[in-house]
Amino acid sequence: MRIGQGFDVHAFGEGQFVMLGGVRVPHTQGIVAHSDGDVVIHALCDAIFGALAVGDIGQHFPPSDERWRGADSSAFLRHAVKLMRNHGYALGNADITVICERPKVGPHALVMREHLAGVIDCSVDQISIKATTTEKLGFTGRGEGIAAQAAVLLVIS
């Protein structure tokens, strides 16, 4: 078995939605990012890369590379899953926490889990998505941005 953890954060900016777990979630703001700024998928990718000891998302998809401008982060996850399989592993489970005051994550969590399970080709019950606030403290509490952390367990396939 191998364990990995990941973390990602993005500032809010202009827009009317945020991408979370591959799902377009309505919001009063958008995300400032080179790609689509999906903190859920970015944290999950970093957790997988960490478990495999193959670097981080910035090494695989550098923000200086224009190919990734506005990119769908699900492509990043497909790459992480391919590496995971090439190294002889499968996902045991993933536990993801979204940290923000808004938007509300709960109403979208199941659809996010289903999307991630589809990309990873695993069961929905292997993916957990939950949310927390910072009780109005810090940048997330002030509504300036959003963060996510992820932990994964990889098992020999």
TATA-V770442 format. One record per backbone hydrogen bond with DSSP energy under -0.5 kcal/mol. NH is the residue of the N-H (numbers start at 0). CO is the residue of the C=O. If there is no record, write none. Layout:
NH&CO ; NH&CO
This chain:
1&153 ; 3&151 ; 5&149 ; 7&147 ; 9&145 ; 10&31 ; 11&143 ; 12&29 ; 17&24 ; 18&35 ; 19&17 ; 19&22 ; 22&19 ; 24&17 ; 24&22 ; 25&23 ; 26&15 ; 29&12 ; 31&10 ; 32&30 ; 35&70 ; 38&36 ; 41&37 ; 42&38 ; 43&39 ; 44&40 ; 45&41 ; 46&42 ; 47&43 ; 48&44 ; 49&45 ; 50&46 ; 51&47 ; 52&48 ; 52&49 ; 53&48 ; 58&55 ; 59&55 ; 60&56 ; 64&61 ; 65&63 ; 67&64 ; 68&65 ; 69&33 ; 70&67 ; 72&70 ; 74&71 ; 75&71 ; 76&72 ; 77&73 ; 78&74 ; 79&75 ; 80&76 ; 81&77 ; 82&78 ; 83&79 ; 84&80 ; 85&81 ; 86&82 ; 87&84 ; 88&83 ; 89&154 ; 91&152 ; 92&152 ; 93&125 ; 94&150 ; 95&127 ; 96&148 ; 97&129 ; 98&146 ; 99&97 ; 99&131 ; 100&139 ; 107&104 ; 108&104 ; 108&105 ; 111&107 ; 112&108 ; 113&109 ; 114&110 ; 115&111 ; 116&112 ; 117&113 ; 118&114 ; 119&115 ; 120&116 ; 121&116 ; 125&122 ; 126&123 ; 127&93 ; 129&95 ; 131&97 ; 136&133 ; 140&136 ; 141&137 ; 142&139 ; 143&138 ; 144&138 ; 145&9 ; 146&98 ; 147&7 ; 148&96 ; 149&5 ; 150&94 ; 151&3 ; 152&92 ; 153&1 ; 154&89 ; 156&87
